[in-house]
Amino acid sequence: MDTVEINGDCPQDRLGYANTMPSLVARDQSCIWHPFTQMKIAPDPLAIVRGEGAYLITEDGRHILDGISSWWVNLHGHANPRINRALAAQAEQLEHVMFAGCTHPPAVELAERLLPRMPPQLTRVFYSDNGSTAVEVALKMAYQYWTNRGESQRRTFLAFRHAYHGDTVGAMSASHDSLFTASYSPLLFGVERATVPNDYLASMDPDLDGGGSEPLVDLELLLEERATDFAAVIVEPMVQAAGGMRVWKPEFLRRLRELCDRHDLLLIADEVMTGFGRTGPMFACEHGPVSPDLMCVSKGLTAGYLPLAITAASDRVYEAFLSDDTSKTFFHGHSFTANPLGCAVALAGLDIFDQENVLGRIQGIESRIRAGLQSFVGRDYVRDVRQIGGLGIVELTAEGGYLANVGPRMAAAFLERNLLLRPYGSIVYFMPPYVVTDQEIDWVFDQIDEVVSSVMSNGS
Ligand SMILES: Cc1ncc(COP(=O)(O)O)c(C=O)c1O
């Protein structure tokens, strides 16, 4: 077993053992089960003991640039001093209280400050604690909206191929069928899955960029036949993230909203990844602009600090639950709903947006990433290059899709260079925290260039 030297009064000292202790990785391997990880064959986890700005710092002192914002959550840098202070101050006041029958200042202030920044139809905040539960809440609200109104035939959801909405049962049902959902398929409820036409795909390669002008014929036909079967349409606005970092034209969102209006369907925008500036504006719906009936946010909501989520609802949805009949109540809640510490760090994150011109900074990051990506367009081993906001994507020609073996090989090579990226098989993407500098962005693209060229020239 690996051991590291320990200074000070550790239990082993007191017991008179040698002044050594198993390394963090060895201890982890004896007791932890990691997410999305085949524990039998996975490489050792990275032992991270500290974070500072755009960097994660390992047990042995390496500074690793966090090129994916720690699963897309971190916004203003790790261990951000302003957020740390807000967290400590809130902990002195109130760490938690149940949210049924109680309220508290950070939850109210966060709703008051966030709603005016969200699309205009959204007027109510329902708190939960992660992206999957925000989606689960939206699906349940949309479903019950119709039953509360006496239209209980509207049982189905319309979702999109390649979608990813989370790992709870409802969120998995709305996600694309994949290796990740296959084991649970008998548990999942059926949804209707539509394809986004290629015409709406956005690319930096002019040959691949769709015009975005064709009507959504298949969807229109489907809805003309069966609109009253559907409770809602759920979409990841502007970019399907885990399903392959597919970027769309804003026209798609606009046409989808038009179709929902024409057929009286609710539109659920899953902004769990896209929210809080990832695609440029504060929310991806602004690209349309469209206003959904329900919107899910999490990840960047707390700037990546604590698990918290919001499902925002329109008056139309909210009012369908108001009744003297208790069966029309929205029966959902979690122990940590609206946790005050989470709400306080979310407020500190908003202060940083407002006072440090973060949206302006994202525009700078966007143009630097665009410049870095340009040299990949048209290379013979590159299938596509895409970009939106602070997210840059290079898709390689390697076969195998999500499971292409170039993915883990590239991830290991990036790590050797102190860069944390987790390619989806043949899709390499970069989504840094907003504190990243121009020099760091240029350095990242040098690393991507060298690693990708080497992996692709050694056979994919
Ligand atoms: C669009 C989208 N929805 C939902 C989720 C699920 O969020 P969580 O991992 O917090 O449950 C994710 C996670 O990546 C996501 O990208």
The ligand as a MOL file (V3000), in Angstrom:
LIG
                    3D

  0  0  0     0  0            999 V3000
M  V30 BEGIN CTAB
M  V30 COUNTS 16 16 0 0 0
M  V30 BEGIN ATOM
M  V30 1 C -28.4450 19.7430 -19.0420 0
M  V30 2 C -28.2840 18.9880 -17.7540 0
M  V30 3 N -29.3690 18.6980 -17.0300 0
M  V30 4 C -29.2830 18.0320 -15.8590 0
M  V30 5 C -28.0610 17.6080 -15.3810 0
M  V30 6 C -27.9860 16.8490 -14.0720 0
M  V30 7 O -27.4140 17.6520 -13.0940 0
M  V30 8 P -26.8140 16.9860 -11.7520 0
M  V30 9 O -25.5630 16.2880 -12.1780 0
M  V30 10 O -26.5500 18.1460 -10.8450 0
M  V30 11 O -27.8430 16.0690 -11.2260 0
M  V30 12 C -26.9100 17.8930 -16.0970 0
M  V30 13 C -25.5990 17.4390 -15.6200 0
M  V30 14 O -24.6040 17.4740 -16.2770 0
M  V30 15 C -27.0130 18.5890 -17.3380 0
M  V30 16 O -25.9520 18.8610 -18.0870 0
M  V30 END ATOM
M  V30 BEGIN BOND
M  V30 1 1 1 2
M  V30 2 1 2 3
M  V30 3 2 2 15
M  V30 4 2 3 4
M  V30 5 1 4 5
M  V30 6 1 5 6
M  V30 7 2 5 12
M  V30 8 1 6 7
M  V30 9 1 7 8
M  V30 10 2 8 9
M  V30 11 1 8 10
M  V30 12 1 8 11
M  V30 13 1 12 13
M  V30 14 1 12 15
M  V30 15 2 13 14
M  V30 16 1 15 16
M  V30 END BOND
M  V30 END CTAB
M  END
